[in-house]
Amino acid sequence: MAYVRGHPYDYDRWEKEGAIGWSYKNCLPYFKKAQNHNLSTGPDDKYRGHDGPLHVSQGKCDSLLHKAFMDAGKTHPIGYTEDMNGYRQEGLGPMDMTIREGIRWSASRAYLHPILDRKNLYTSSGIYCTKILFDKNKAIGIEFLRQMNVPGTQNVDSFSREKIYCQSNIILAGGAINTPQLLMLSGVGPASNLKAHEIPLVQEMSGVGNNLQDHLEIYIQERCSQPITLYNQSSWRFPHNMIRIGLQWFFNRTGLAASSHLESGGFARSRPDVEHPDIQFHFLPSTVHDDGRTAGTCHAYQVHVGPMRSKSSGTIRLASKDPRRHPLLDPNYMAHEEDWIEFRKCIELSREIFREPSFDKFRDGEIGPGEECKTKEQVDEFVRQKAASAYHPSCTCKMGLSSDSNAVVDGETMKVHGLENLMVCVFKDNSTDKVYRFHIVFKILYF
């Protein structure tokens, strides 16, 4: 539920690298067109939009610990920013959140729900796309399996095989994992991988499934000397509080369940010569372990921190020609030495923030990495053991010029190089339910 656009220089770099039309000046009007900023929760400036379908509010940051985190930016060289999606991204400050009146305002709620009754829109669930149908190099339709309502069965006999043909473009919107998987199932991708699974080659594209990038993050945790964290509210040891919070949200859409509680955060540079921030922070007035699967055991707070532009990249390849089988993911984390350098800086800066005067009355000893973690080797081992995915896979169908052997999609038309009527929807997959859960979304537009 964090609304973070990215730094203007990121988009300018995209255009320099071949994604024509994706500079910040080109993207900003669409950011504003999409956004419906709640003026009562944050500053009004020329970078925000007010009439779009995606409702955005700034974190309330009512917790004394959120205030301490943001105040730390005012005394630390990182600095403070009142609008990290505005003029100045760098610094610590309140986060923008896709929450409206206590409800997560997802892209689906913003764009899809209001138009479900359109005559030219058909939606369905329980579908596994098997392949794109081609006439030579022209995409003409989709073949898929529709799950039948046969209780207790999960074999192929519980699916019906169907096809849909279209007259215009097919748009793949399966995210950074399922989109390259579907392309490869359809015969578009690295020839060796397709041949291994006896999939007829439609077009050799070595870039499909390459260039997999993700954000790794790590938690820096500290005990809190005062009982002002979420520990009493969210721990299974206090079920009466959990029930009260749930009922308050269910009936009024208010209370602690109406926020993700990652209401403050920030950005910093790992070195003075870095052109724009390459480290991101999310602050939480509590602690979580294993993505929330394990509850904390005391009053504490933490910052999630990680580098944003890792030099390491991995691959996605088919494990089977069965579309229901998960593809093989090799994220190739921490393969570049600079990634280790940046993570050391992430931990160093986080510790410095927690040593600022604003935390003096709350600080009660470091939980993780722990006071004994001091040397470079110890810090690296902590990263090796505790760094985890932020569930932001991306870049497996790279935009770029046709001369780039790794590029899959033309940045101007969003069409797959060398193929007709086939487009890829560019978005970041933030799925956090079951890691890499198999779900393919497809849209066929009729005009």
N, C-alpha and C positions, 0 to 999 in steps of 0.2 A: 504493500500500500504506500510505499515511498514514491513520490513523484520527482524524478530527477531527469532532467533533459540531457545532461552532458555539457561539456565545455565548448564554447564557440570554436576554439581552435581544433577540436576533434573533427567537426564537420568540414572546416576549411581544409584539413589534412585529407579527408576523404576525397574532396574534389581534386586536390593536387595529385592524388594517387589514381585518378581515373574515373571517379564517380561524379560525372558531370551533373551540375545542378543541385548538388548536395552540400553546398557551402552553408554557413550559418545564416547568412542573409537570405538565402533561399528557403531554409527550414523554419526560421523564426515566424513568418506569417502563418504557417500551418500549426506550429505549437500554439500560437495565440488563438487560432481558429478552433482548435480542439478544446481549449481550456475554458472552464467556467470558474474563475477564481472567486472565492468567498471573501469579499472585501473586509468583512468583520474580523477575519482571522489573520490578516497579514497586510503588508504594504501594497499600495497601488503604484505601478510604474509601467513604463512603455513596453516591458517585456512580458506582461501578463495579458491574458485574454479573459473576457467576461461573458461571452455569449455561446460558448461551445457546449457540447454534450458531456464532456468529461469534467465532473465536479472535483475541484481541488481546494483543500483548506490547509492552512498552516497549522502545525502542531501547537497545542495549547501550552505545553511545557510548564504546567502548573507545579510539577514536582520540584522540590528544592534541589534535587540532584540534577535535573535538567538545567536549572538555572546555574548551578555550580559549573557544569560542563561548558555552557556557553560563556560564562564569566571567565573561565580559564583561557578562552581565546582572546580575551581583552588584555591579558597580562602575558601571554605566551606570544612569541614571534609569529605563530600561525595567523593570529588575528581573529577578528569577529566579522561575520557577515549577516545582514538582516534578510538577505534574499539570495540563496545559493543558485537559484534559477534566473537571477537577474544580472545586474551589472557586474557583481563580484561573486564568483563561485568560491574562491579560496577563503578559508576561515571556518570557525565554528559558529553554528547558529541553528535556528529552528528549521525543521524539515517540512517540506510540502508533502501532503498526503492525499491520496485519492479516496477520501472519506467524505460522505455527505450525511449529516444527521445520524451519525453513528453506524452507517452502513458502508461497507466497501463498495466504491463506485468503480467497478471493473470496466474494461473496454467492452465486454459483452453487454453489461447493463447500460452503458452509454450509447452504443451504436446499434446493437442487434435487437435488444428487447423492444425499443420503440417502433421497429419496422417489421415485426414478425407477421403482421397481417397484410403485407404487400403482396400483390398478386404475382409479381415476378420474382418472389423469394420463396424458396423451399428449404426447410431445414430438417435434419434427421439425426438421430443418435443411434448407437449400436451398429456402427458401420466401420468396416476395415477396408480401406482402399488397397486394391491389389496391384493396379498399374494404371498408367495413363495410356490411352489408346492413340495410336499414331497411324496416319496415312503418309508413308515416307517420313518426311521431317515435320509434318504438320500435326499438331495435337488436335484430336477430334472428339475426345470424350474420356470418360473414366470408367474403369471396371472396379466393382467393389463387392464385398460380402456383407450382406445384411443379416444381423443376428436374429434368429427366429425365437419366438417365445416358447421354448421347449425346456421346462423346468429341469434342472439337474444335469443338463448336458452342455459340454463345452467343445465337442469335437466338430469336425468340418461339416458333418451332417446337420448341425443345428444352424447352418448359415445358408442363405440363398444367394447365388451368384447373379449379379445384375450389372447392367451397363447403362450409362447416360451419355448421350451425344449432345454436342453444343455447336452453335454456329459462330460463336465469338471466342473470347479468351478463356482459358482455364487458368485459375489463380490458385497456386498452392500456398496454403497458410498453415502448414504443419509444424512450424517452428524449426529450430536449428537441428533437431534430431530427426523428426519424421519427414521433413521435406527432402533432405538428401536420400533418406531411405526409400521414399516413394520414387524418386528419380531413378535410383539404381534398380529398383524392382521393375521399372519400366524400360530398362535398357539404356539409360543415360548415366554415364559415370565411368570410373576407371575400368578399362576393358578386362584386366586380369581378374578383378574381383567378380565381375559379372560372369566371366567365363567359368570361374570356379563353381558357380551356382547354376550353370547351364541356362543363363538368361540371354536371349538374343540381343545383340548390340544394335541399338538405334543410332546412338552417337557417342563416340569416345569423348569423355570430358573428365580429365584427370582431377580437376578442381572440386568435383562433387564429393562432399564428405571430408575434404581436406580443410586445413586452416581452422580446426575446432579451437575456440578460445573460451575461457571461463574465468570467473572471478573466484579466487581462493580468499578466504577470510579466516581470521583467528580471533579468539576472545581474550582480552586482557581484563582480568577480574580482580576486584578489591573488596574486602569486607567493609561494611558500613557500621560506624559506631553508634548510629541512631536508628531506631525502628521506623524508618520512613520509606523503605523500599516496597516492592510488590510481594515480598516473601510471604507475609501473613495472608495475602489475598489470593495468591495463585498456587500455593502449595497444597498438595493432596492431604497434608496434615491438618488442614483447616477447611473441611468440606462445607461447613455452614457458610463460610465466606464465599466460596465458589458458587454455591446455590444462590445466595443473595445477589451476587454480581450477575449471574445468568438471568435471574428473574427481572432484575432492573433493566437489563438490555432488552429482554424479550418483550416487556410491556412498554418501555419508554424509549428504547434505543439510546440510553444514556449510561453513564457510569464507566467503570474500568474496562468493560468489554466493548466499549464504543471506540477504542483506539488500539493501534498496534503497539503503542508505547515507545516505538522508535521515533520519538518526536523531535529529537535534536540530533545533529550530526555535523559533518564538516568535510573539508578537503584540504590537502596540504601537498607541498612538493617535497620529494625525497632529497633533492639537491638544489642549491640556488640556481644552477645552470639549466634546470628543467624548465621548459617554456611555460607550462601550465600544470595544475595539480595532477599528480599521478597516484595519490593515496586518498582513500575514502574512509570516513569514520561513521558509525551508527552507534549512538549511546542508548543504553537501556538502564532504567533505575531498578534493576534486578539482575539475576543471573539465570542463564539457561545452559543446558548441557545437551550435546547430541541433538541439536535443533529442537530442543524443548521436550525430547522424549524422556529426559531425566530431570527431576525437579531439583532446585537448589536446596541447600541445607542450612542456610543462615541469611541474615540480612547482608546484602552485597549489591554491587553495581558493576557494570562492565561496558566496554566499548568493543564493537566488532570493527576490525580494521583489516585492510588488505590493499595491495597494489591494483591499479585499474588497467594498466596496459602491459600485461605480462608479455615477455618475449617468447615464452613457450607456446607451442600450439600442437594440437593432436589430430586425430582422424576418427571418422565414423565409417564403418564398413559393414556389409551385410553378413549376418551369421547364417542366413537361410533365405531361400526365395519365398518362404512362407511369410506373408505380411504381418502375421500375428506374433512372430518371433522378434524379440528385441534385437536391434542391431548391436554390433560390437563397438564399444567406445574405448578409445585410448586417449585420454586427455593430455597425457605426457606432461603432467604438472612438474614444475620446478626443474625443467630440463636445462634452463639457461642460467648461468651464474648470476646474471643481474637480478633475477627474481629473488635469489637468496639475499642479495644486498638490499633490495627494496623491503623485503619482509623484516630484516633486522632494523631498518629505519622505522617501519611501521610500529614495531614494539618499543623502540626507543622513544618515539614521539608520544605514544600512548602513555608510557610511564611518566614522561615529562608533564603531560596534561594533568595526570592524577597527582602530581606533586605541586601543582599551582596552589596559591593561597586559598582559592575558592573551595578547595576540597579539604582544607586543614581540619575543619570541625567534623568531617565525615570519615576521614581515612582511618582504617583500623587494620592495616596489613594486607599485603598482596596475596591473593589466592593463586592466580595463574598469570605468568609462568611461575611465580614464587620468588621470594627474596634470594634463594640460593642459585637462581638461574642468572648468571652474570657473564660468562665467557661467550665468545662467538660460537664455539662448539655447542655449548649448552642451549643457547638461543636457537641455533639451527636444529637441534634435536627436538626442541619444543615445537617448532614449526613442522617438522617432519611428522610428529606424533599427533598434533592437534589441528593443523590447518584443514579446512573442509570447504567444499563447494558452496558458493552462495546461490547456486542454481540459476546461473546466468549464461547458459551455453549460447554461443553465437558464431557467426562468420563461416559456416559450413557451405554456404552458397554465396560466395564472395561477389560483391558488385565490382565492376571494373571494365576496362577496355578489352576487346576481343583479342588483342595482342598479348594480354596477360594470361599465361597458361593456367593460372590458378583461379581466374575469374569465371563465374558461372552466369551471372546476371548482368545485363547492360544497365548502367545506372540511369540512363535517360528514359528508357522505355519499360524497364523492369522485366523485360523478356529474357528468356534463356538464350544465350548465344547459339546461333545456328539452327534454332527451331522456331517454328511459327505457332502463334496462338497459345503459347505457354509462358505464363508469368509467375513470379515468386513474390509473395507479400513479405516485406521486410519488417520484422518486429523481433523483439527480444523475448525469449521464452523464460518466464519467471516461475514456472511450475514448481511448487514446493510440496505437493502431496506425496506421491510415491516417486522416488527419483527415476526419471526417464520412463515414467509410466507410458504405456503405448496408447496414444490417442492421436488419430489423424483427423484433421479438420479440412474439409475441402469446400470450395465455393465455385459454382459455375454460374456465370452471369449471362442472362439473356437480354438482348437489346433488340 
